Amino acid sequence: EFEDEHMRALAIAATGMDAQQTNLEVIANNIANINTTGYKRARAEFADLLYQTERAQGVPNRANQAIVPEGANIGLGVQTAAVRNIHTQGELTQTSNELDLALVGRGWFQIESPDGTTLYSRSGAFNTNADGQLVTIDGYAVVPGITVPQDASEVVVSRTGQVQARIGNSSDFTDLGQLTIANFANEAGLKPLGDNLFAQTAASGQAIVAAPEDPGFAYIKQGYLESSNVDSVREITDMISAQRAYEMNSKVIQTADEMAQIVSKNLK
C-alpha cells in the first residue's frame, strides 16, 4: 500500500517537473525573440490531471446515515493545456524606411504563400522585388498586390492603407492601390508557422477583411516597425518562478524516496 503511494507521489512530482520544463522552453523562446519584428510573447497554460477518489463525498457514510460533506480526492498531477500567444500591441520603432509599415491596433497584413494560400503577419518589413511588387523579406507577395513603378521617387502609405507614389519628377501622386488588413474573432487560435507568419484555423475563425482604420481595425504607420511585445523583466521573473517550482517538484521526489527508504528499513 505504501509502495503504491510512494510511486504516486513520484509520478505527480514528475508531471510537475515536466510542466516546468515546458514553461521554461516557452520563456526561452520569448527571450530568443526579444528583437523579432511583430513577435507576440507566448504563455504556457496548465490544467490539473484526473483525481483518484479515496472517499466519495455526497453519499451516506453507512446505510441510512449522514451524508459525507467532503470526500478525499487525490490529484494525479498537472498537464500542459495550451501555449497561448498574447496578442498585445508591441512598441513602435522608427526606421525611416518608406516600405516599413507598422499596424497600430488589431489586424494582420495578408501575405500570399508560395502555394497560393493567404497567411497573416504583423511584421510589415516590406520591400519590392525585381518586378516592383510589394513583398515580405522572404519574397512573398503582400495581398492585395501593390506594384511600385521603377521610376517612382517616393512612396506614401496613408493611415487608411492608401498607397501612392510620385512618379519621376511629377509634382502629383499616382494611386497604386489600397492595402487591406484581416481581423479574427479569436487571434489566439491562429497557428504560428515561423517566419513571422500565422495561418487561419477552425479555432481562429474566418478572416474579416477591411481597410485600415475602419472601426475595430488597426491603422498603418509608415516608416515604423512593430517591435516584439516581450518584456525582459517579466520573462526573467517568470523564469525564476519556473526554476523554483522545478526545484520544489524535485524536492518532492527526493522526499518520497527518503520516506520509502525509511519504511523499507523498518520492515526489514
Number of C-alpha atoms within 10 A of each C-alpha: 5 11 11 9 12 17 15 17 19 20 15 18 24 19 19 23 22 16 24 25 15 18 23 21 14 20 23 14 12 23 17 11 17 17 13 18 23 26 27 23 23 20 16 18 14 15 12 13 14 13 12 12 12 10 14 15 15 12 15 13 14 9 8 7 9 11 13 14 11 11 13 12 14 13 15 17 19 20 17 18 12 12 15 17 18 15 15 13 18 23 17 19 13 16 14 11 14 17 21 21 27 29 28 21 16 20 28 26 24 25 23 19 16 10 6 10 10 19 22 27 22 27 25 27 21 20 20 19 16 7 10 14 18 22 23 19 15 10 17 19 24 25 19 16 17 19 17 23 17 12 11 17 13 13 19 19 22 15 19 19 21 17 20 21 21 19 18 13 9 11 8 11 15 15 13 18 17 18 22 21 27 20 21 19 12 15 21 16 18 20 18 16 11 8 12 17 22 21 15 19 14 10 14 17 15 14 19 12 16 18 20 27 20 11 9 12 23 23 23 26 22 23 20 22 27 25 22 23 23 24 13 12 9 10 18 14 11 16 19 12 14 20 17 13 16 21 15 15 22 17 13 17 21 13 15 18 15 13 14 15 12 10 12 12 8 7 7 5
